[in-house]
Amino acid sequence: MSIIDVSNKAGSIYYLLEQENRLSVEQLIQQTDLGEAYILMALGWLARDNRIVFLETGGALSVQINRPPMTEIHY
C-alpha cells in the first residue's frame, strides 16, 4: 500500500461523505470495498488536511465533512 493508494481511498471516502453527510466508521466499512486499515488511514489523511471532523454518538465514531461556518463579507 502506497501513499498514492491512501490518497485515492481518501478521495473516495470524501466523495461518499459529500453524498451521505455523516457516516460511522462501521458504515464506511460496509459501504465501501475497503478494509478497516485503509479506512482508518484515509480518515487520518483527511483529518490531517482538516477536511473532516470526528463525532462520537452513542459510543460510535462518526465522521463528516468539515464545513467551516460562513462569515459575512462586507464590501
Secondary structure, 3 states (H helix, E strand, C coil): CCHHHHHHHHHHHHHHHHHHCEEEHHHHHHHCCCCHHHHHHHHHHHHHCCCEEEEEECCEEEEEECCCCCCCCCC
